[in-house]
Amino acid sequence: MSSKELDVSADHAMRIGHHRYWVLALIFIITVINYADRATMSIAGTSVVKELGLDPLMLGMIFSAFAWAYALGQIPGGWLLDRFGARRVYGCSLLLWSIFTALQGTVGWIGLTGSLAAMTLFLMRFMLGLVESPAFPANSRIVSCWFPTRERGVASALFNSGQYMAVVVFTPIMAWLTHSLGWEHVFVWMGALGIALSLVWFAFYREPHSDPRLSAEEKALMKEGGALVDLEADRKKNAKPTSLREMKCLFNNRNLWAIYLGQYCITALTYFFITWFPIYLIQGRGMTIMQAGWVAALPAICGFSGGILGGYLSDALIRRGVHPSRARKTPFVLGMGFSTLLVFANFVDSNSAVILLMAMAFFGKGFAAVGWAVLSDVAPKNMIGLCGGVFNGIGNIAGIITPLVIGYVVSVTGSFADALWFVAAHGVLAVIAYLMIAQRFERVEASRQV
C-alpha cells in the first residue's frame, strides 16, 4: 500500500470514528471495579477470620453468599435489561453494589463477632450479589449493540478480562490497606470508588441509536457488520413482554446448554481464583498477606493476556473466513485444557513452581473466555438480556458450589490438595461440553423453537 493510500485510509478511519471503543473502555473499567468488589473478602479474609472469630466453614459460607444471590438474580436482571435497557439498569446496579461493598466494612467497626458477624456479612454479600446480577448480561447486551460480529471476540474478551485487571491493580492495593489501615478500609474505599464511577456512567453512556457522539459513518459500519444498533429503539417501539412460549428456546436448545455448561466450568475456576487462591497462598504455601497480594497479581497478568489473545484469535479466524462456530470453539477448548495444569501444584514444593503453574492455568482460563462472544452470536435478538441472565445464572451456580466445597475440603482435610483436583476437573468437563455436546453455533430463532 502506498503512502497516499495509507493517508486516505487513515482519513477515512478518522471520519468514521471509534466511539464504540470508548464505550468498551467504560464497561471494562466498570468490570474491573465489579470484580475488585467481589474479591475484597478474599484479600481481607485472613484478617476478618482472625478479628471476628470465624472458622474456614463460616468463611466459605460468606464467600458463597454472593454467588447464591448473583445466580438467583441473573434471570430477573436479564429481564430488567430487556425491559428497561442497559443505561438505567446497569447504572443503578453499579450504584447499589458500591453501597453494599462499603457497608461490609462497618461490621468490624460496630463490634460484631462470631456467628452474628458471619450472618451479617453473609447478608451483605448476598445483597451485593443480588444487585450485581445485571452487570455481565448488560455487558453482553452492550457489545451486541455496539460491535459487529468480527469484533465481538476481542470486545467480549476485553470486558471479561476486567476480572484479571482487578487482581493486577487492586489486589496489592487492598493487601496494603488491610496491612496498614485495617481490613474495614478495603470495603469502604472500594465502595466510594464505585459510587463515583456510577456518576460517570450516567453522564457518559447513551444507547447507539441516540448517542450524539456516534457518527453516522461509524453507526453504519457497526450495523453492516451485524451490530444490533437499533435494539434499544426497537425495545421502546415494541414494548411487548416476552412470552413463556418464547422463553422455552432458552432451555430446550442443545447449543445453549453446551455454552451454559462451559460457563459453569470456567466460573468454577474464576471463583477459586477470586476467593480461596490468596488464602491458599497464605495457609497452604506459607506466604504473608503482602506476599500473597503481589504474587496473586502475577497469574492475573497472564490471565489478562490470555483473554485478549483468545479473543483476537477468534476474531482473526472469522476475518479469514472461518465460521464463527469453529472460531469461538478453538480458543475455548485449548484454553480450558490448559487450565487443568493447576493440579500439578500438588506435586511441586517450590513456591516459584506453584506460581508458574497457576500463571499457566490463569492464561488458559483467560484464553478460553469467549463465552460471552458466543452468547452475543447465538442469543435470540429479543431476549439477549434474558439469555445472558440464564447463561450467567447457571454459570454462577459454580460460585455457590466451589467456595463451599473448597471450604469443606480444607476444613476436613486441612489441605488444599483435593480442592485443586476438584477445580481442575472443570477444565476437562468444559472441553467435553464444547466438543461433544455443542453443535454448529448459529443464532437461535425463538419462533422456530416453540
C-alpha positions in Angstrom: 0.0 0.0 0.0 1.4 3.4 -1.0 1.8 6.3 1.5 -1.1 8.1 -0.3 -3.4 5.1 0.2 -2.4 4.9 3.8 -3.3 8.6 4.3 -6.6 8.1 2.6 -7.3 5.0 4.9 -6.3 7.0 8.0 -8.5 9.9 7.0 -11.4 7.5 6.4 -10.9 5.9 9.8 -10.9 9.4 11.4 -14.2 10.3 9.7 -15.8 7.1 10.8 -14.7 7.5 14.4 -14.1 5.0 17.2 -16.7 6.0 19.7 -17.6 2.3 20.3 -14.1 1.8 21.8 -14.7 4.5 24.4 -17.9 2.6 25.3 -15.9 -0.6 25.6 -13.3 1.2 27.8 -16.1 2.3 30.1 -17.6 -1.1 30.6 -14.1 -2.6 31.0 -13.4 -0.1 33.9 -16.7 -0.9 35.5 -16.0 -4.7 35.2 -12.6 -4.2 36.9 -14.4 -2.5 39.8 -17.1 -5.2 39.7 -14.5 -8.0 40.2 -12.4 -6.0 42.7 -15.5 -5.6 44.8 -16.2 -9.3 44.6 -12.6 -10.1 45.7 -12.5 -7.8 48.7 -13.3 -10.6 51.1 -10.7 -12.9 49.7 -8.0 -10.3 50.4 -9.3 -9.3 53.7 -10.5 -12.8 54.6 -7.5 -13.8 56.8 -7.8 -10.7 58.9 -11.6 -11.0 59.0 -11.4 -14.6 60.3 -8.9 -13.6 63.0 -10.5 -10.4 64.2 -14.2 -11.6 64.0 -13.6 -15.1 65.3 -14.7 -17.0 62.2 -13.7 -20.5 61.0 -13.0 -21.8 57.4 -16.5 -23.1 57.0 -18.0 -19.8 58.0 -15.7 -18.0 55.6 -16.8 -20.5 52.9 -20.4 -19.6 53.6 -19.7 -15.9 53.4 -17.9 -16.4 50.1 -20.8 -18.4 48.7 -23.4 -15.8 49.8 -22.5 -13.6 46.8 -23.0 -16.3 44.3 -26.3 -17.5 45.8 -27.8 -14.1 45.1 -25.9 -13.5 41.9 -27.1 -16.7 40.4 -30.7 -16.2 41.6 -30.7 -12.6 40.3 -29.5 -13.4 36.8 -32.8 -14.1 35.1 -34.7 -11.2 36.8 -31.7 -9.0 36.0 -31.7 -10.1 32.3 -35.5 -9.4 32.1 -34.9 -5.9 33.6 -32.3 -5.2 30.9 -34.7 -6.3 28.1 -37.5 -4.3 29.7 -35.8 -1.1 30.7 -32.5 -1.0 28.8 -28.8 -1.1 29.8 -28.3 2.5 30.7 -30.8 2.7 33.6 -30.4 -0.9 34.9 -26.6 -1.0 34.7 -26.2 2.4 36.3 -28.5 1.6 39.2 -26.7 -1.8 39.6 -23.3 -0.1 39.9 -24.5 2.4 42.4 -26.2 -0.2 44.7 -23.4 -2.7 44.6 -20.9 0.0 45.6 -23.1 0.9 48.6 -23.3 -2.7 49.8 -19.5 -3.0 49.3 -18.9 -0.1 51.6 -21.4 -1.4 54.2 -19.3 -4.6 54.7 -16.6 -2.5 56.3 -18.9 -1.4 59.1 -19.2 -4.9 60.5 -15.8 -4.6 62.2 -16.4 -1.0 63.4 -19.7 -1.9 65.2 -18.0 -4.7 67.1 -19.8 -7.8 65.8 -18.0 -11.2 66.3 -18.6 -14.9 65.8 -21.8 -16.2 64.3 -23.5 -12.8 64.4 -20.7 -11.2 62.4 -20.8 -14.2 59.9 -24.6 -13.8 59.5 -24.3 -10.0 58.9 -21.5 -10.5 56.3 -23.5 -13.2 54.7 -26.5 -10.9 54.3 -24.4 -8.1 52.9 -22.6 -10.3 50.5 -26.0 -11.7 49.5 -27.3 -8.3 48.7 -24.0 -7.4 46.9 -24.6 -10.4 44.6 -28.2 -9.6 44.0 -27.6 -6.0 42.8 -24.6 -7.0 40.8 -26.6 -9.6 38.8 -27.4 -7.5 35.7 -23.7 -6.5 35.2 -22.5 -9.1 32.8 -25.7 -9.6 30.8 -25.6 -5.8 30.4 -22.0 -6.0 29.1 -23.1 -8.7 26.6 -26.1 -6.6 25.5 -23.9 -3.5 25.0 -21.4 -5.5 23.0 -24.2 -6.9 20.8 -25.4 -3.3 20.2 -22.1 -1.6 19.6 -19.8 -4.2 17.9 -20.0 -6.0 14.6 -19.6 -9.8 14.7 -15.9 -9.7 13.6 -15.0 -7.5 16.6 -17.1 -9.2 19.3 -14.4 -11.7 20.3 -11.9 -9.1 21.4 -14.6 -6.8 22.8 -16.1 -9.6 24.9 -12.7 -10.9 25.9 -11.6 -7.4 27.0 -14.6 -6.7 29.3 -14.3 -10.2 30.6 -10.6 -9.7 31.3 -11.5 -7.0 33.7 -11.5 -9.7 36.3 -7.8 -10.2 35.8 -7.0 -6.5 35.7 -8.9 -6.2 39.0 -6.4 -8.7 40.6 -3.4 -7.0 39.0 -4.4 -3.4 40.0 -6.4 -3.8 43.2 -5.0 -6.9 45.0 -1.8 -5.2 46.0 -3.7 -2.0 47.0 -6.2 -4.0 49.0 -3.5 -6.0 50.7 -1.7 -2.7 51.6 -4.9 -1.3 53.0 -5.5 -4.4 55.1 -2.0 -4.4 56.4 -1.6 -0.7 57.0 -5.1 0.6 57.9 -7.2 -2.4 58.7 -9.5 -4.7 56.6 -12.5 -2.4 57.0 -10.9 0.2 54.8 -10.7 -2.2 51.8 -14.5 -2.2 51.6 -15.1 1.5 52.4 -12.6 2.8 49.8 -13.8 0.4 47.1 -17.4 1.3 47.7 -16.6 5.0 47.4 -14.8 4.4 44.1 -17.8 2.6 42.7 -20.2 5.3 43.7 -18.1 7.9 41.9 -18.0 5.7 38.8 -21.8 5.4 38.7 -21.9 9.2 38.2 -19.6 8.9 35.3 -21.8 6.2 33.8 -25.0 8.2 33.8 -23.1 11.3 32.5 -21.4 9.5 29.6 -23.4 6.4 28.4 -26.1 6.6 25.7 -27.5 3.8 23.5 -26.1 3.8 19.9 -29.4 4.9 18.3 -29.5 8.1 20.4 -25.8 8.9 21.1 -24.9 12.3 19.6 -21.2 11.4 19.7 -21.6 8.4 17.4 -21.0 9.4 13.8 -23.4 8.2 11.0 -20.5 6.5 9.3 -19.5 4.5 12.4 -23.1 3.6 13.1 -23.4 2.3 9.5 -20.2 0.3 9.8 -21.4 -1.2 13.0 -24.9 -2.1 11.6 -23.5 -3.6 8.4 -21.2 -5.8 10.4 -24.0 -7.3 12.5 -24.2 -4.9 15.5 -27.8 -4.6 16.8 -27.6 -0.8 16.9 -31.4 -0.3 16.9 -32.1 -2.9 19.6 -32.9 -0.3 22.3 -35.0 1.8 19.9 -36.9 -1.4 18.8 -37.4 -2.2 22.5 -39.2 1.1 23.1 -41.3 0.7 20.0 -42.3 -2.9 20.6 -42.6 -2.9 24.4 -44.3 -6.3 24.4 -43.3 -8.7 27.2 -41.6 -11.9 26.2 -44.0 -14.8 26.4 -43.3 -18.1 28.3 -43.5 -19.9 25.0 -40.7 -17.8 23.5 -38.6 -18.4 26.7 -38.7 -22.1 26.1 -36.0 -21.8 23.5 -33.6 -20.8 26.2 -34.0 -24.2 27.9 -34.5 -26.7 25.1 -31.7 -25.7 22.7 -28.7 -28.1 22.7 -26.1 -25.4 21.8 -27.3 -23.1 24.6 -26.9 -25.9 27.2 -23.4 -26.6 25.9 -22.4 -22.9 26.5 -24.2 -22.8 29.8 -22.1 -25.8 31.0 -19.0 -24.2 29.6 -19.7 -21.1 31.6 -20.3 -23.1 34.7 -16.9 -24.7 34.4 -15.0 -21.5 33.7 -16.8 -19.8 36.5 -15.7 -22.6 38.9 -12.1 -21.6 38.1 -12.9 -18.0 38.5 -14.3 -18.4 42.0 -11.3 -20.4 43.1 -9.0 -17.6 42.0 -11.1 -14.7 43.5 -12.0 -16.5 46.8 -9.6 -19.2 48.0 -6.5 -18.6 45.9 -4.9 -15.8 48.1 -5.8 -17.9 51.2 -4.2 -21.0 49.6 -1.0 -19.0 49.1 -1.1 -17.8 52.8 -2.3 -21.0 54.5 -1.2 -23.7 52.0 2.1 -22.1 50.9 3.1 -20.1 54.0 3.2 -16.7 52.4 2.5 -13.4 54.2 -0.5 -11.3 53.2 1.7 -8.8 51.4 3.5 -11.6 49.5 0.2 -13.1 48.6 -1.1 -9.8 47.4 1.7 -9.3 45.0 2.0 -12.9 43.9 -1.7 -13.2 43.2 -1.3 -10.4 40.7 1.3 -12.3 38.6 -1.0 -15.1 37.3 -3.7 -12.5 36.7 -1.4 -10.7 34.2 -1.2 -14.0 32.4 -5.0 -14.3 32.5 -5.5 -10.9 31.1 -3.0 -11.6 28.3 -4.7 -14.9 27.5 -8.1 -13.3 27.4 -7.0 -10.7 24.8 -5.1 -13.3 22.7 -8.1 -15.7 22.8 -10.5 -13.0 21.6 -8.1 -11.8 19.0 -7.6 -15.4 17.7 -11.3 -15.9 17.5 -12.0 -12.7 15.6 -8.9 -13.2 13.3 -10.3 -16.7 12.3 -13.7 -15.1 11.4 -11.9 -12.4 9.3 -10.1 -15.3 7.5 -13.4 -16.9 6.6 -13.7 -19.5 9.3 -17.2 -20.0 10.6 -17.8 -18.2 13.9 -18.7 -21.6 15.5 -15.2 -23.0 14.9 -13.6 -19.7 15.6 -15.2 -19.5 19.0 -14.7 -23.2 20.0 -11.0 -23.2 19.2 -9.7 -20.9 21.9 -12.2 -22.2 24.4 -11.1 -25.8 24.1 -7.4 -25.0 24.0 -7.7 -22.7 27.0 -9.8 -24.9 29.2 -7.5 -27.8 28.5 -4.5 -25.6 29.5 -6.3 -24.5 32.8 -6.1 -28.1 34.2 -2.3 -27.6 34.7 -3.1 -26.0 38.1 -3.5 -29.5 39.6 0.2 -30.1 39.2 0.8 -27.6 42.1 0.1 -30.7 44.3 3.3 -32.3 43.1 5.8 -29.5 43.5 7.4 -28.0 46.6 8.8 -24.7 45.3 6.5 -21.7 45.5 8.0 -20.4 42.3 6.8 -23.6 40.5 3.4 -23.2 42.1 3.1 -19.6 40.8 4.3 -20.7 37.3 1.6 -23.4 37.2 -1.1 -21.1 38.4 0.0 -18.5 35.9 -0.2 -21.0 33.1 -3.7 -22.1 34.3 -4.8 -18.5 34.5 -3.5 -17.9 31.0 -5.6 -20.9 29.7 -8.7 -19.7 31.6 -8.3 -16.3 30.0 -7.7 -17.7 26.6 -11.0 -19.7 26.9 -13.0 -16.6 27.9 -15.1 -16.3 24.6 -18.4 -17.5 26.2 -19.9 -14.0 26.1 -18.9 -13.6 22.5 -20.6 -16.9 21.7 -23.7 -15.7 23.6 -23.7 -12.4 21.6 -23.6 -14.5 18.4 -26.3 -17.1 19.3 -28.8 -15.4 21.7 -32.3 -14.7 20.4 -32.4 -11.0 19.4 -35.4 -10.2 21.5 -34.0 -11.9 24.6 -30.3 -11.0 24.7 -30.5 -9.8 28.3 -32.6 -12.7 29.4 -30.5 -15.3 27.7 -27.4 -13.7 29.2 -29.1 -13.9 32.6 -29.8 -17.7 32.1 -26.2 -18.2 30.9 -24.6 -16.3 33.8 -27.1 -17.7 36.3 -26.3 -21.3 35.5 -22.6 -20.4 35.3 -22.6 -18.8 38.7 -24.1 -21.9 40.4 -20.4 -22.8 40.4 -19.8 -19.7 42.5 -22.1 -21.3 45.2 -20.7 -24.8 45.0 -17.0 -24.1 44.5 -16.3 -22.0 47.6 -18.4 -24.3 49.8 -16.7 -27.5 48.5 -13.2 -26.0 49.0 -14.1 -24.7 52.4 -15.4 -28.1 53.4 -12.4 -30.0 52.0 -9.9 -27.6 53.7 -11.8 -27.8 57.0 -11.9 -31.6 57.0 -8.5 -32.4 55.5 -6.5 -29.4 56.5 -5.1 -29.4 52.9 -5.8 -27.8 49.5 -4.7 -30.9 47.5 -8.1 -32.4 46.9 -9.5 -28.9 46.3 -7.1 -28.5 43.4 -8.2 -31.8 41.8 -11.8 -30.6 42.1 -11.1 -27.3 40.4 -9.0 -28.9 37.6 -11.8 -31.4 36.7 -13.9 -28.5 35.5 -11.4 -27.9 32.6 -12.0 -31.4 31.4 -15.8 -31.1 31.6 -15.7 -27.8 29.7 -13.8 -29.4 26.8 -16.4 -32.2 26.7 -19.2 -29.6 26.6 -17.9 -27.7 23.5 -16.6 -30.7 21.6 -19.3 -33.4 22.3 -22.5 -31.6 23.3 -22.3 -28.4 21.2 -23.2 -28.5 17.5 -22.6 -25.7 15.0 -23.2 -22.3 16.7 -26.0 -20.3 15.0 -28.3 -17.5 16.3 -31.3 -19.1 18.0 -34.7 -18.0 16.5 -37.3 -18.2 19.2 -40.2 -18.5 16.8 -38.7 -21.7 15.3 -38.1 -23.3 18.7 -41.7 -23.1 20.2 
